[in-house]
Amino acid sequence: MPQEPERERTSQHTKPERRIDARSLRGLAHPLRMRIFELLSLDGPATATGLSERLGENTGTVSWHLRHLAEHGFIEEETGRGTKRERWWRRVGTANRLDTADFRDDPDSRGALSVYLHELTQQHFARVTRYFTEEWDDRWRNAGTVSEWSSLRLTPDQLAALNADLMAVIARHTPAPDAEPAPDALPVVVQLQSFPRKERGTA
């Protein structure tokens, strides 16, 4: 797990999982494509026009990137909705798994992996920043947290076990797809970052 910076875990309500290979990584690793994929993942289906308004991009450019994401299996057209001129796109119902170890010895994928990791980190940072700058009532403000624990000393196996335990907790709180949410429920983002730190001398 130390070599898994981005892995969309499945809960007890399992869904198919796809391991991202070099070709699909290159298809996703673009700043605008990753932003489009993020919006479709978080907010559901959208059209190129709607996405272009939110992203401040030309509709033709967004349409081109949508087709590119679809070609690599990340999104699909929502059939039976829209028109020939205005197509609706949605994320494919598959969990994506990326293991950086898969690309360690592949120089052709190094650039795409670097772009992907940079953009992914930026997305995570931006979500936290928005949370801090938005207005929330006290109930929600007190319920959220951005925490850090830096005093742990673990082996690779212990770190993997810690991550597995945390994922199990999240799985227990993940409702079934057909469950009716509570009236006051809102979408919640859980961002987990756990990784080893190189020790440095004090001299």
Secondary structure as UniProt FT lines:
FT   TURN            2..3
FT   STRAND          6..7
FT   STRAND          17..19
FT   HELIX           22..28
FT   HELIX           31..43
FT   STRAND          46..47
FT   HELIX           48..55
FT   HELIX           59..71
FT   TURN            72..73
FT   STRAND          75..82
FT   STRAND          87..91
FT   STRAND          95..98
FT   HELIX           100..103
FT   TURN            104..105
FT   HELIX           107..109
FT   HELIX           110..133
FT   HELIX           138..143
FT   HELIX           156..172
FT   TURN            177..178
FT   TURN            183..184
//
